Amino acid sequence: MKKLHVNSWALYQKCMDQAKCKVAVDAGANDGGYTETLIQNGFFVHAFEPVPEVYHKLWKKFEHNPNCRISGYGLSDQIDIV
C-alpha cells in the first residue's frame, strides 16, 4: 500500500468514516492501493487507469471483486487523446 503523510492519512480516514455514500472514484488507480483500501472500508470503487500495461495488471487484481469496476480510461476536464 502507498505510504501517506500522517496528516494526509488522518484526513483520508476521516473522509471514509464520515462518507454517507459508499461509492468512490480512484482516478489514476495505478496498482490499486487506494482502491483496495476503499473496498476494505465498504466502498464500491470506480477505478480508472489509462496506461494499458498498468490497467491490465489492475484488472487482473480486481477482476473477481464485485465491489469495483476497473476502466482503462483517464479522467480529465478536457476531451483529448493522451
C-alpha positions as CSV (number, residue, x, y, z in Angstrom):
1,M,0.0,0.0,0.0
2,K,1.1,3.6,-0.6
3,K,2.6,5.4,2.3
4,L,0.9,8.7,3.1
5,H,2.0,11.5,5.3
6,V,0.4,11.1,8.7
7,N,-1.9,14.1,8.3
8,S,-2.9,13.0,4.9
9,W,-3.8,9.6,6.1
10,A,-5.8,11.0,9.0
11,L,-7.8,13.2,6.6
12,Y,-8.3,10.2,4.2
13,Q,-9.6,8.0,7.1
14,K,-11.9,10.8,8.4
15,C,-13.4,11.2,5.0
16,M,-14.0,7.4,4.7
17,D,-15.6,7.2,8.2
18,Q,-17.9,10.2,7.5
19,A,-19.0,9.3,4.0
20,K,-22.7,8.9,3.6
21,C,-22.4,7.5,0.1
22,K,-20.1,4.5,-0.1
23,V,-19.2,4.9,-3.7
24,A,-15.7,6.3,-4.6
25,V,-13.7,7.1,-7.7
26,D,-10.0,6.3,-7.9
27,A,-8.7,8.4,-10.8
28,G,-5.2,7.2,-11.8
29,A,-5.6,3.9,-9.8
30,N,-2.1,2.7,-10.6
31,D,-1.5,-0.5,-8.6
32,G,-4.9,-0.3,-6.8
33,G,-3.6,0.6,-3.3
34,Y,-6.3,3.2,-2.7
35,T,-8.9,1.0,-4.5
36,E,-8.1,-1.9,-2.1
37,T,-8.3,0.3,1.0
38,L,-11.6,1.8,-0.1
39,I,-13.1,-1.6,-0.8
40,Q,-11.9,-2.9,2.6
41,N,-13.8,0.0,4.2
42,G,-17.1,-0.9,2.5
43,F,-16.9,1.3,-0.7
44,F,-17.8,0.4,-4.2
45,V,-15.0,1.8,-6.3
46,H,-14.9,3.0,-9.9
47,A,-11.1,2.8,-10.6
48,F,-9.7,4.5,-13.7
49,E,-6.2,3.7,-15.1
50,P,-5.3,4.9,-18.6
51,V,-1.9,3.2,-19.0
52,P,-2.6,-0.1,-20.8
53,E,0.1,-2.2,-19.1
54,V,-0.9,-0.9,-15.6
55,Y,-4.6,-1.2,-16.4
56,H,-4.3,-4.9,-17.3
57,K,-2.5,-5.6,-14.0
58,L,-5.1,-3.7,-12.1
59,W,-7.9,-5.5,-13.9
60,K,-6.4,-8.9,-13.1
61,K,-6.0,-7.9,-9.4
62,F,-9.7,-7.0,-9.1
63,E,-11.4,-8.9,-11.9
64,H,-13.4,-11.1,-9.5
65,N,-14.2,-8.4,-6.9
66,P,-17.8,-7.4,-7.1
67,N,-17.1,-4.1,-5.3
68,C,-15.2,-2.4,-8.0
69,R,-15.3,-1.5,-11.7
70,I,-12.0,-1.1,-13.5
71,S,-11.9,1.2,-16.6
72,G,-8.9,1.7,-18.9
73,Y,-9.6,5.4,-19.3
74,G,-8.2,8.6,-17.9
75,L,-10.3,11.3,-16.4
76,S,-9.9,15.0,-17.4
77,D,-11.7,18.2,-17.8
78,Q,-10.8,18.2,-21.5
79,I,-11.6,15.9,-24.4
80,D,-8.3,14.7,-25.9
81,I,-6.2,11.7,-26.6
82,V,-3.2,11.2,-24.4
